[in-house]
Amino acid sequence: MTAPVLSLKDACVRYGDLTAVEGVSIDLHGGETLGLVGESGCGKSSVARAISGLNPLSSGTMMVQQEDVAVKLRTDRRFLADRVQLLFQDPVASLSPRLTVGALLAEPLKIRKIFNADTWAAAIALLQDMGLGEQFLSRYPHQLSGGQARRVALARVLTAKPRIIVADEPTAGLDVSIQGDMLNLLRALRDRLGLSYLFISHNLNVVGRVTERVAIMYLGQIVETGKTGLLFRDPAHPYTKALLSSNLTIDPQRRRERVILKGELPSPRNPPSGCRFHQRCPLARDICAVRQPRLETQADGRMVACHFPLSGGSEAMAG
Ligand code: SF4
């Protein structure tokens, strides 16, 4: 397999005494869509912001196209922005209300000092590809529907010619039919432009539809990662199973085996000892409260952080 376009190793993000992300490692390959999934507050948006350069990593390393981002940024402050772009969750809020669509599209080209007749024509062509004709150039964000605003935000992000797009809940708040259009558009653009996506979502139906691999986060850590089809069919981590079982539309049969989690999501300011999931896990044993399970590769290729994984082809890992 070729080297990943993005590689995060042992990444931590801290805000004062709060550790939002701890020890997260992610590889994203060229042309791939990797899902990052978990409940709100699990740290996935902090990962998105760190990868997009909005928050620095507190520790750990990030490589993009095999270059150490922290080192490159010392001499090239646009190194990350030229390669990684964040598609914000709320497109209308992310678009300046005082700028027309035309000005919004031109802005990234001007910032990069590459605004000319050719790049402008390419930006308009991109907008037209998305079904938005030139009449949209004079409109303001508040005059756009949710779906149109997302397309404008996407076109604007693409004018920077990134290799990687971090898409934070790109279909949140859209009608199901518009969601489908947006997902098809993202996939078509990925294939045509050779993009890679880190796809952040709590919507498992969407993640199941668009991602090849998925990483499940709980309380700042990745608890299971592997091929989406495998994890969705046969989750190995009790938390992955609980998350999937709460989503009845993925498989209505799961209604009968729904796992109800005990208690609330603990505070990341004061995470539980041992396995962070142990207070809510229906399978917890004594060891779980004292020993933190490491993310280990299983026989079927997935990685799971659990002393007693449900499947994945490994022997019991406790000891
Ligand atoms: Fe549950 Fe223990 Fe596995 Fe944690 S390590 S998920 S508490 S079985």
Residues whose N, C-alpha, C, O or C-beta is under 5 A from the ligand:
A	BS01	SF4	P238 C275 F277 H278 C281 L283 A284 R285 C288 P293 A305 C306 H307 F308
